[in-house]
């Protein structure tokens, strides 16, 4: 019987995340695989500083890293663990500026994007950089904190003064500034990819908010992605080195796909409710085939 670890964050307690973990555990059990949950703050005794003293009789065949503690993921990789997704892939997806940089010189269409300059102070003393980019991006403009989930750190601003006020509210968080894709207002497509396969997709719609996230009041419907959308989702995952991911794609002015963002640990309860496809089973099946 194959054995695996499911690494989760010990400080992130919510029903939503517990549900995801339970689905992965159940999928592993049904595949006759032993999957054990380990919290990231409980691994010091298993991974001591002196790795020569580690008893690897209990070493798993694989690790599903359902967290964003990238340093821990790198440590596991350095010790020879097979980690899904890799530390590099998780880090790139967790930082929207890194996602943009990694895909910038490819044929993957993205909104015009600028990375905010680094400041060693909590607040900028000069906002000239906003004036420099507004000519290219125009208004409305999208400001996104580099690290955020469920659309909660995404803001739409209507002019320079509103942009500055929003940046002040963000504080010391790194962020990007993006072109607003009017043609995709309140709608996008979430495509789940496992391996080199499109496993399911849904369209998300929100009539009351430019953000489509279900947690922000959006609704979902089963969706058959176009050939172009599928090709983009698969190419994005290949370029970022992802084993599995949720790829969010917007609708361009002429209906062409425009990449919104990529989620290395995309939640799959909503898409199961929408499509009946169990992504957890797909992930476990993929991993077992990969390690064999």
N, C-alpha and C positions, 0 to 999 in steps of 0.2 A: 504493500500500500504506500502510495506517495504521501509525503508529509509536507505541509507548508505553514508558513507564518502569515498572519494578516496583521500588519503593523498599522495601528491607529493612534490618534492623538489622545493622550490621557487627560488633557485639559479641555477637550471639546466634548461636552456632554449634551446630547439632544436626542429626541425621539427620532428625528429625521436621519441622523447618522447611525443610530443603533439599528434602524430598520435596514439600512444598506448592508451593515455588517452581517445581520441575520440572514439576508438573502444570499450573500457569498458563502456563509457557513453551510446553509442548506444545500446550495448548488454543489459544494465540495462533497458533502455527505452523500448526495445522490450519485456522484461520480466515483464513489468509493475512495475518497481522498480525505486524509485527516488534516483539517485546517484549524490552527490554534490562534486565537487573538492575543496579541501582545501590545501593550501600550508603550508609546515611545519613552515614557518616563520610568519604565520598568526593565530596561534592557542593560543597565550598567552591570548587573551581576552576571549577565550572559556574555557581554562584550567588554571585559576588563581592559585596562590600558595595555597590559602585557598579553598580547594575543597568543603567545607560546603556551600560556597556561589554560587556554580555553579547551574545554572538553567537547570535541565536535561529534561525539557519538549521538548527540541530539540535534545535530545540524539538519535543517529542513532541506527538502529538494528544491524549494522555491520560496520566494517572499513576495506577497502582494503588498505593495507599499501604498496604503490608502491614507496618506498624510502628506504634509508639505515640509516636513523636517528634513530638508535636503542634506544637511550635514550627516545625519544619521543614515540616510540612504547611501551616501558616499562611503561611509564607514563600513556598512554591510557589503557593498560592492568590493571594497578594498580587502575584505576578509574572504572573498570568493563566493559570496552568495549570488544567486541568480535573482535579480530584483525586477519586478514588473510593477509599474513602469520604471525606467532607469532614472537615476538622480538627475542627469542632464535634461531629460525630457520633462520631468516634473518641474524643475527650476525654470525652464523656458516658458512653460505654460502658466506658471504661477506669477510671472512678471510680464505684463502686457507689452512693455517696452522691449523685452528680450524676444518675445514672440514676433513683434514687428521687425526687429533687426535681423533675426534669423531668416525670415521669409522675404526680406526687402528686395533682394536681387534675384527674385524668381518670377515666374509668370503668374503667380497667385495674386489676384487682384485684391487690394485692401484699400480702405479709406486713406486719403492723404493724412499723414501722421507726423507729429513732431514730439520729440522727447523733451520734457522740461529740463532746464539746466539745473545742475546740482548746486545746492546751497548748503553751506556749513551752518547757517543760521536757521532757526525755526521758521522765520518769516523772511520773504524776499525784501530787500531794501530797494529794489528796482524792478519794474515790470515791463521794461522795454521789450523783452522777448515776446510778450503777448502781442504788442503792436507789430513785431516783425513777422509773426505767423498769421495774423488775422487777414492779411491781404491775400494769402493763399487759401486759407480755410473758409474765410467768410463767416457769417453768422446766420443761423444758430451754429454754435461750435460745441463739440462734445469734449468734456474733460473727464478723464478716467484715472482714478488712482491705479497705480501699477498692480497692486495686489488688492483683490476684492472679489466677492462672490454674490450671486443672486441679484446682480444689478444694483446693489445697494451703494456702491462707490462710483456710480456713473452719473454725470450731471450734464444738463443742457443749458448753455448760457446764451443770451440774446445780444449782448454787446460787450465792449471792452470793460466797462465798469462792473458788470455782473460777473465777468470772468475773473477779474481781480478779487472781488469779494468772495467768490467761491474758492479761489486758490488760498486766500487767507483762512477760510474755514477748514480747508484740508490740513493746514498746519505744515508739519515737516514731512508729510507723505510724498513719495515720488509719484509723478503722474505723467500722462501723455495728453496731447491735444489733438483732436481728430476732426476731420470733415464730417458733417452731419449728412447722413444718407436719407434724404427726404423720401425717396421712393420706397424705402423699407420701414417707414414710420409705423411703429406698433406691430411689426410682423417680421418673423425670420423663420429659419428652418434649423432644427437640431438633428444632426445625423450622428448616430452611434457607429463607430468603427471598431472592429476587433480583428487584429491581424491585418490582413489585406482584404477585408470583407466589410461591406456595408450590411449591418445586421438589422437596423430598423431606423425609422425617421419619423418626425412629427413636425407639424407647422405650429408655431406659437403666435397668438394674436392677442393684442391688448388695445382696445378701442379708447382707453382713457389715459394711456401713458405711452411715451415713445419707447420705453423699455418693455420687453415682452415677457420677462421672467414670470413664471407662475406665481411665485411668492409676492409679486407686485400686482397681482390681480389678472394676469394673463390667462387665456384659455388655450387649449390644445386640441389638435385634430390630426388623425392619421394622415400621412402624406407620402406620396410616391415621388422621391427626389428625381430631378432631371439628370440626364447623362452628365451635363456640365457640373452640376452640384456634387454628384458622386465622384467625379474625377477630381474635383477640388478637395473634397474631404479626404480621399485616399492619398493624394499628393501631399497635403498638409501633414498627415500622420507620418508619411515616409520621410519627409524633410526634417521633422522634429524628432524622429526616432521613437515614436510612440507604439506601444503594443496595443493599447486600447485608448479610446478618447471619445468625447462628445464634441463635435465640430459645429459651431454656430455660424450660419451663412445668411447674409442679408440679400435683398433683391435690389440689383442695380437699376439705373434709370431705364434700361431696355430689357429688364428681366434677367440680366446676366448675374452670376453669383459673385458676391463680394464678401470676403471673409470678415467676420465680426471678431470671434475669439475662439480659443481652443481650451477644453477642460480635460486635464489628464485623469482626473477622478470624477467624471461626470455622474451625477445621481441618476438612477434609472427606475425609480419607483413610478414617477409620472409617466414615463414613456411606456412602461408596462401597462399602466391603466389605460393608456391611449391606444396602444397597438397590440397588446397581448404577448409581446416578445420579451423574454426574460434575458436581459443582457448579462446578468450574473452567471447564468449557465454557459453563455457563449464565452465569457472570460475564463472560467474554469476549464472548459473544454480546450480552448486555445492554449492555455498554459501547460496543461498535461500533454498535449501533442508536441508542444515546443520543447519541453524538457526531455521527452522521449526520443 
